[in-house]
Amino acid sequence: MAWNILHGANDSKDGKAHAIQIIREINPDVILMVETYGSGKIIADSLGYNFHLIAPEGTALDDKNVNLSIISSYPFGERIDTNFPFFWVEGKL
């Protein structure tokens, strides 16, 4: 599943709860999420999924300035970083 959740689903009442409900209904194995802005970890934890923030290693997982996340029902493999984490994702699941 690929989803731009628009400003971390924070612009509408119960936005994160609605995002979680939609994901739960679709039941994807992997979600490539754009515009997570601090909400990705909360969403992943609510679903019991693994979470990876596309940001330099050591970045707080709830950093509201970070745009990209991967949420997966499977564990992640080796971490591969890029010099441009805001713009694209390189790596292995």
Biotite code that builds the C-alpha atoms (Angstrom):
import biotite.structure as struc

atoms = struc.array([
    struc.Atom([0.000, 0.000, 0.000], chain_id="A", res_id=1, res_name="MET", atom_name="CA", element="C"),
    struc.Atom([1.249, 3.507, -0.768], chain_id="A", res_id=2, res_name="ALA", atom_name="CA", element="C"),
    struc.Atom([-0.494, 6.382, 0.956], chain_id="A", res_id=3, res_name="TRP", atom_name="CA", element="C"),
    struc.Atom([-0.037, 10.113, 1.362], chain_id="A", res_id=4, res_name="ASN", atom_name="CA", element="C"),
    struc.Atom([-1.885, 10.694, 4.630], chain_id="A", res_id=5, res_name="ILE", atom_name="CA", element="C"),
    struc.Atom([-1.626, 14.525, 4.343], chain_id="A", res_id=6, res_name="LEU", atom_name="CA", element="C"),
    struc.Atom([0.103, 16.251, 7.251], chain_id="A", res_id=7, res_name="HIS", atom_name="CA", element="C"),
    struc.Atom([0.256, 13.131, 9.403], chain_id="A", res_id=8, res_name="GLY", atom_name="CA", element="C"),
    struc.Atom([-3.560, 12.838, 9.369], chain_id="A", res_id=9, res_name="ALA", atom_name="CA", element="C"),
    struc.Atom([-3.557, 15.711, 11.860], chain_id="A", res_id=10, res_name="ASN", atom_name="CA", element="C"),
    struc.Atom([-5.742, 18.145, 9.917], chain_id="A", res_id=11, res_name="ASP", atom_name="CA", element="C"),
    struc.Atom([-9.055, 16.462, 10.643], chain_id="A", res_id=12, res_name="SER", atom_name="CA", element="C"),
    struc.Atom([-10.783, 15.353, 13.812], chain_id="A", res_id=13, res_name="LYS", atom_name="CA", element="C"),
    struc.Atom([-9.706, 11.801, 14.678], chain_id="A", res_id=14, res_name="ASP", atom_name="CA", element="C"),
    struc.Atom([-7.527, 11.718, 11.538], chain_id="A", res_id=15, res_name="GLY", atom_name="CA", element="C"),
    struc.Atom([-5.024, 9.184, 12.893], chain_id="A", res_id=16, res_name="LYS", atom_name="CA", element="C"),
    struc.Atom([-7.834, 6.953, 14.190], chain_id="A", res_id=17, res_name="ALA", atom_name="CA", element="C"),
    struc.Atom([-9.450, 7.010, 10.746], chain_id="A", res_id=18, res_name="HIS", atom_name="CA", element="C"),
    struc.Atom([-6.137, 6.209, 9.058], chain_id="A", res_id=19, res_name="ALA", atom_name="CA", element="C"),
    struc.Atom([-5.651, 3.270, 11.427], chain_id="A", res_id=20, res_name="ILE", atom_name="CA", element="C"),
    struc.Atom([-9.185, 2.028, 10.714], chain_id="A", res_id=21, res_name="GLN", atom_name="CA", element="C"),
    struc.Atom([-8.640, 2.184, 6.939], chain_id="A", res_id=22, res_name="ILE", atom_name="CA", element="C"),
    struc.Atom([-5.326, 0.328, 7.171], chain_id="A", res_id=23, res_name="ILE", atom_name="CA", element="C"),
    struc.Atom([-6.846, -2.296, 9.456], chain_id="A", res_id=24, res_name="ARG", atom_name="CA", element="C"),
    struc.Atom([-9.672, -2.882, 6.938], chain_id="A", res_id=25, res_name="GLU", atom_name="CA", element="C"),
    struc.Atom([-7.302, -3.177, 3.960], chain_id="A", res_id=26, res_name="ILE", atom_name="CA", element="C"),
    struc.Atom([-4.794, -5.257, 5.958], chain_id="A", res_id=27, res_name="ASN", atom_name="CA", element="C"),
    struc.Atom([-1.697, -4.590, 3.812], chain_id="A", res_id=28, res_name="PRO", atom_name="CA", element="C"),
    struc.Atom([1.621, -6.285, 4.530], chain_id="A", res_id=29, res_name="ASP", atom_name="CA", element="C"),
    struc.Atom([3.684, -3.158, 3.786], chain_id="A", res_id=30, res_name="VAL", atom_name="CA", element="C"),
    struc.Atom([2.735, 0.516, 3.711], chain_id="A", res_id=31, res_name="ILE", atom_name="CA", element="C"),
    struc.Atom([4.901, 3.191, 2.109], chain_id="A", res_id=32, res_name="LEU", atom_name="CA", element="C"),
    struc.Atom([3.608, 6.316, 3.800], chain_id="A", res_id=33, res_name="MET", atom_name="CA", element="C"),
    struc.Atom([4.198, 9.903, 2.707], chain_id="A", res_id=34, res_name="VAL", atom_name="CA", element="C"),
    struc.Atom([3.607, 12.981, 4.887], chain_id="A", res_id=35, res_name="GLU", atom_name="CA", element="C"),
    struc.Atom([3.698, 11.061, 8.142], chain_id="A", res_id=36, res_name="THR", atom_name="CA", element="C"),
    struc.Atom([5.101, 14.077, 10.043], chain_id="A", res_id=37, res_name="TYR", atom_name="CA", element="C"),
    struc.Atom([5.267, 12.440, 13.464], chain_id="A", res_id=38, res_name="GLY", atom_name="CA", element="C"),
    struc.Atom([2.259, 10.122, 13.117], chain_id="A", res_id=39, res_name="SER", atom_name="CA", element="C"),
    struc.Atom([3.852, 7.040, 11.559], chain_id="A", res_id=40, res_name="GLY", atom_name="CA", element="C"),
    struc.Atom([5.075, 5.422, 14.783], chain_id="A", res_id=41, res_name="LYS", atom_name="CA", element="C"),
    struc.Atom([1.699, 5.915, 16.465], chain_id="A", res_id=42, res_name="ILE", atom_name="CA", element="C"),
    struc.Atom([-0.089, 4.351, 13.496], chain_id="A", res_id=43, res_name="ILE", atom_name="CA", element="C"),
    struc.Atom([2.336, 1.414, 13.282], chain_id="A", res_id=44, res_name="ALA", atom_name="CA", element="C"),
    struc.Atom([2.159, 0.740, 17.026], chain_id="A", res_id=45, res_name="ASP", atom_name="CA", element="C"),
    struc.Atom([-1.648, 0.836, 16.957], chain_id="A", res_id=46, res_name="SER", atom_name="CA", element="C"),
    struc.Atom([-1.626, -1.840, 14.250], chain_id="A", res_id=47, res_name="LEU", atom_name="CA", element="C"),
    struc.Atom([1.123, -3.961, 15.801], chain_id="A", res_id=48, res_name="GLY", atom_name="CA", element="C"),
    struc.Atom([3.333, -3.318, 12.746], chain_id="A", res_id=49, res_name="TYR", atom_name="CA", element="C"),
    struc.Atom([7.052, -2.626, 12.510], chain_id="A", res_id=50, res_name="ASN", atom_name="CA", element="C"),
    struc.Atom([8.044, 0.970, 11.815], chain_id="A", res_id=51, res_name="PHE", atom_name="CA", element="C"),
    struc.Atom([10.941, 2.557, 9.921], chain_id="A", res_id=52, res_name="HIS", atom_name="CA", element="C"),
    struc.Atom([11.351, 6.312, 9.650], chain_id="A", res_id=53, res_name="LEU", atom_name="CA", element="C"),
    struc.Atom([13.205, 7.408, 6.518], chain_id="A", res_id=54, res_name="ILE", atom_name="CA", element="C"),
    struc.Atom([15.576, 9.793, 8.270], chain_id="A", res_id=55, res_name="ALA", atom_name="CA", element="C"),
    struc.Atom([19.158, 9.854, 9.473], chain_id="A", res_id=56, res_name="PRO", atom_name="CA", element="C"),
    struc.Atom([19.877, 7.209, 12.095], chain_id="A", res_id=57, res_name="GLU", atom_name="CA", element="C"),
    struc.Atom([19.133, 8.571, 15.563], chain_id="A", res_id=58, res_name="GLY", atom_name="CA", element="C"),
    struc.Atom([16.247, 10.811, 14.455], chain_id="A", res_id=59, res_name="THR", atom_name="CA", element="C"),
    struc.Atom([13.366, 10.702, 16.945], chain_id="A", res_id=60, res_name="ALA", atom_name="CA", element="C"),
    struc.Atom([10.687, 8.351, 15.599], chain_id="A", res_id=61, res_name="LEU", atom_name="CA", element="C"),
    struc.Atom([7.981, 10.960, 16.258], chain_id="A", res_id=62, res_name="ASP", atom_name="CA", element="C"),
    struc.Atom([9.899, 13.834, 14.587], chain_id="A", res_id=63, res_name="ASP", atom_name="CA", element="C"),
    struc.Atom([7.218, 16.084, 13.097], chain_id="A", res_id=64, res_name="LYS", atom_name="CA", element="C"),
    struc.Atom([9.608, 17.325, 10.388], chain_id="A", res_id=65, res_name="ASN", atom_name="CA", element="C"),
    struc.Atom([10.116, 13.946, 8.705], chain_id="A", res_id=66, res_name="VAL", atom_name="CA", element="C"),
    struc.Atom([8.050, 13.038, 5.691], chain_id="A", res_id=67, res_name="ASN", atom_name="CA", element="C"),
    struc.Atom([8.565, 9.361, 4.804], chain_id="A", res_id=68, res_name="LEU", atom_name="CA", element="C"),
    struc.Atom([7.910, 6.122, 6.678], chain_id="A", res_id=69, res_name="SER", atom_name="CA", element="C"),
    struc.Atom([7.668, 2.418, 5.983], chain_id="A", res_id=70, res_name="ILE", atom_name="CA", element="C"),
    struc.Atom([5.250, 0.376, 8.067], chain_id="A", res_id=71, res_name="ILE", atom_name="CA", element="C"),
    struc.Atom([5.401, -3.403, 7.757], chain_id="A", res_id=72, res_name="SER", atom_name="CA", element="C"),
    struc.Atom([3.857, -6.498, 9.240], chain_id="A", res_id=73, res_name="SER", atom_name="CA", element="C"),
    struc.Atom([7.254, -8.122, 8.549], chain_id="A", res_id=74, res_name="TYR", atom_name="CA", element="C"),
    struc.Atom([10.501, -7.336, 10.386], chain_id="A", res_id=75, res_name="PRO", atom_name="CA", element="C"),
    struc.Atom([13.003, -5.127, 8.589], chain_id="A", res_id=76, res_name="PHE", atom_name="CA", element="C"),
    struc.Atom([16.372, -6.289, 7.272], chain_id="A", res_id=77, res_name="GLY", atom_name="CA", element="C"),
    struc.Atom([19.576, -4.336, 6.914], chain_id="A", res_id=78, res_name="GLU", atom_name="CA", element="C"),
    struc.Atom([19.369, -0.559, 7.213], chain_id="A", res_id=79, res_name="ARG", atom_name="CA", element="C"),
    struc.Atom([20.726, 1.360, 4.209], chain_id="A", res_id=80, res_name="ILE", atom_name="CA", element="C"),
    struc.Atom([20.934, 5.135, 4.502], chain_id="A", res_id=81, res_name="ASP", atom_name="CA", element="C"),
    struc.Atom([20.988, 7.829, 1.810], chain_id="A", res_id=82, res_name="THR", atom_name="CA", element="C"),
    struc.Atom([22.146, 11.430, 1.918], chain_id="A", res_id=83, res_name="ASN", atom_name="CA", element="C"),
    struc.Atom([18.663, 12.576, 0.875], chain_id="A", res_id=84, res_name="PHE", atom_name="CA", element="C"),
    struc.Atom([16.155, 10.845, 3.194], chain_id="A", res_id=85, res_name="PRO", atom_name="CA", element="C"),
    struc.Atom([13.435, 13.463, 2.705], chain_id="A", res_id=86, res_name="PHE", atom_name="CA", element="C"),
    struc.Atom([13.158, 12.871, -1.026], chain_id="A", res_id=87, res_name="PHE", atom_name="CA", element="C"),
    struc.Atom([13.447, 9.141, -1.682], chain_id="A", res_id=88, res_name="TRP", atom_name="CA", element="C"),
    struc.Atom([13.871, 5.738, -0.155], chain_id="A", res_id=89, res_name="VAL", atom_name="CA", element="C"),
    struc.Atom([16.689, 3.304, -0.850], chain_id="A", res_id=90, res_name="GLU", atom_name="CA", element="C"),
    struc.Atom([17.038, 0.041, 0.971], chain_id="A", res_id=91, res_name="GLY", atom_name="CA", element="C"),
    struc.Atom([15.835, -3.456, 1.599], chain_id="A", res_id=92, res_name="LYS", atom_name="CA", element="C"),
    struc.Atom([12.888, -4.713, 3.556], chain_id="A", res_id=93, res_name="LEU", atom_name="CA", element="C"),
])
